[in-house]
Amino acid sequence: MDSVKLNFLVKLQSEYISYMNKIKALPSEAIIRNIDEIAATKDVYVFLNQPGNLDGGECQYLLSLDEPLRLIRDQWLFNDKDISESMGCAIDSICHQEDEDEFEP
């Protein structure tokens, strides 16, 4: 792994830990109100940590941002308001299986 990618992942982890610590300090009602944001933050964090999801140029640019995790999460939530396409893909995947035992989420 090159140093740019490694530096980005370190920054990403730091931002994620800081975010989760803030969430843990909230009252349970606030956590429940923000559950979509919390889940999206985790999803983005996991995605960005998977090999091959970012190239070197993307890592370099994202590394220059103050809060890349928050920015990507917010953009993703903004663009993904309509879940019908992703939900449709999930339903199609399940409905078009030859054997239901093949499905493993």
N, C-alpha and C positions, 0 to 999 in steps of 0.2 A: 504494500500500500504506500502510495507516495505521501510526502509530507503535507501537501495541501489538503488531501482527503482526510488524513489523520487529524490535522489541525481543525478542520471543519467538524469532524465527529466529536472531538473534545469540546468544542464550543457548543455544539448541539446538545451534548450530554449535560453540560453545565446549565444551559438554558432550561432543559427539561427538568432537571433536579430542582432548580430554583422555582419553576412553575409548580411542580408537585408539592414542594414545601409550602408555598402560598396557599394552595388548595387545601392541604391538610389543616391549615390554621383557620379555615372558614367554618362557620356553623353548618350543621348538616343541611339546613334548609337552603343555604346558598350553594352548597355542593349539588344538591338535587336540581336547583334552578339552572346550574351550569353544566349539567351532565353531558350535553351534546358537545360543548366546547372541550370538556375534559377528554371525552372519548376521541374526538377528532385530533386533539393534541397527541394522544398516545398513538393513534393510527399513523399520523404523519411522522412521528419520531421513529416508529418501527420501520416504516417504509424507507425513510432516508438512511437508516442503518443497514439496509439490505444491500449486498454487493451488486453493482451494476445498475442501480437506479439513478445514479448521478455520474456525469462525466467530470473530468478535471476542470473544465471551464466553468461549469455550474458550481462546483465546489468552491472555486476561487471567488466567483461573484458572491455566492451566499456567505462566504467567510467574511466578506467586507461589510455585511449588514450587521446592525446591532442585535436584532432579534429575528434571525432567519426562521426559526421554528414557528414563532407567532405569526410572522408574515405569510408563510406558506399555509399554515392552518387557516388563517382568516381568508386568504384567497380561495382556498379549497372549499371552505364553507360557503363563501359567496357564490362560487361557480356551481356548486353542487346542491343548490336549493331544491331542485327537482330530482327526486331519487327514482323516478319511474324507469329511467334507462338502466341504472345499476340494479334495481330490484327486478326488472324484466330479465336481465341477464342471469341473475341468480335463479329465478323461477324457471327459465328455459333450461338452464343447466340441470336442475333437479328433474324436470319433467321429461327431458330427452335422454335420460339414462336408460341403458338396457337392463341394468340390475341395480335396484336401490341400495344394495349392500356395497356398491362401488363408491358411493358418495361419502367422502370424509372431509368435513370442513376444515 
